[in-house]
Amino acid sequence: MKFLSLQPFVPSGNDFKSSKEFFQELGFTMNWDDGGYAGFEKDGCKFILQHFTDRSFAENFMLTVGVTNVDEFRKEVMDKQLPQRYGIRIGVVSNQPYGREVNIIDLAGVCWHFVEQ
């Protein structure tokens, strides 16, 4: 037996609707929406957004997403003015032992590590 996929449940925070919009603007496709849950995918990377609010949990939850070019990714986020429009935070590109990355803190407080591969 082998494992075929991993799809974490990611908390949306208080504003489920805005979180769904944000992830679509980030480039994910919403494949389904079942009220309190929505499935997102981009290039085979999948997660389930859950209408769940627990700030303490969200602020201690982190995900890593591999990208081809972290500088282009950050520029796209800034060009779309996602921090101003959604209140997210985005860091500067930094070098880490595991690669170049930029972090985004989403609407719920989850830290997304976008790492160049």
C-alpha positions in Angstrom: 0.0 0.0 0.0 1.2 3.5 -0.8 -0.1 6.9 0.2 -1.6 8.8 -2.7 -2.2 12.4 -1.5 -2.3 14.7 1.5 -5.0 17.4 1.8 -4.9 19.3 5.0 -7.9 21.0 6.4 -7.1 24.7 6.7 -9.1 27.0 9.0 -10.7 30.0 7.3 -11.1 32.3 10.3 -14.2 34.4 10.8 -14.8 35.4 7.2 -15.2 32.1 5.2 -16.4 34.0 2.1 -13.4 36.3 1.9 -11.0 33.4 2.6 -12.4 31.6 -0.4 -12.1 34.7 -2.6 -8.5 35.2 -1.4 -7.3 31.7 -2.2 -8.9 32.0 -5.7 -7.1 35.2 -6.3 -3.9 33.5 -5.1 -4.3 31.1 -8.0 -6.2 28.2 -6.6 -9.3 26.8 -8.2 -12.3 26.0 -5.9 -13.3 22.6 -7.1 -16.3 22.2 -4.7 -18.1 24.1 -1.9 -20.2 22.3 0.6 -21.2 25.2 2.9 -18.6 24.9 5.7 -15.9 23.3 3.6 -14.4 24.0 0.2 -11.9 22.1 -1.9 -9.0 24.0 -3.5 -6.4 22.9 -6.0 -3.6 24.3 -8.1 -1.2 22.2 -10.1 -1.9 19.1 -8.1 -1.6 20.9 -4.7 -4.8 20.5 -2.8 -6.3 21.6 0.5 -9.7 21.8 2.1 -10.7 25.2 3.5 -12.8 24.7 6.6 -15.1 27.4 8.1 -13.4 27.2 11.4 -12.3 29.9 13.8 -9.7 29.2 16.4 -7.0 32.0 16.3 -4.6 30.1 18.6 -4.7 27.0 16.4 -4.5 29.0 13.1 -1.5 31.0 14.4 0.4 27.8 15.1 -0.5 26.0 11.8 2.0 26.2 8.9 2.0 24.8 5.4 4.7 24.6 2.8 3.9 25.0 -0.9 6.6 24.5 -3.6 6.7 27.1 -6.3 9.0 27.5 -9.4 10.0 31.1 -8.7 9.4 32.7 -5.3 10.3 36.2 -6.6 7.6 36.0 -9.4 5.1 34.6 -6.9 5.7 37.5 -4.4 5.5 40.1 -7.2 2.1 38.7 -8.4 0.7 38.8 -4.9 1.9 42.5 -4.6 0.7 43.4 -8.1 -2.8 42.1 -7.2 -2.6 44.2 -3.9 -3.7 41.2 -1.9 -2.3 42.5 1.4 -4.3 45.7 1.1 -7.4 44.0 -0.2 -7.6 41.1 2.3 -5.5 42.2 5.2 -3.0 39.4 4.8 0.7 39.8 5.5 3.5 38.9 3.2 7.2 38.7 4.1 10.2 39.4 2.0 12.0 36.6 0.1 14.5 35.0 2.4 17.1 32.2 2.2 16.4 29.2 4.4 18.3 25.9 4.8 15.5 24.3 2.8 15.4 26.9 0.0 14.3 30.5 -0.9 10.9 31.3 0.5 8.3 34.0 1.1 5.7 33.7 3.9 2.1 34.7 3.8 -0.1 35.0 6.9 -3.6 34.4 5.6 -6.9 35.8 6.9 -7.1 33.2 9.7 -3.5 33.6 10.8 -2.1 30.5 9.1 1.5 30.8 7.9 2.0 29.6 4.3 5.7 29.0 3.3 6.0 29.4 -0.4 9.4 27.7 -1.2 11.2 27.8 -4.5 12.0 24.3 -5.8 
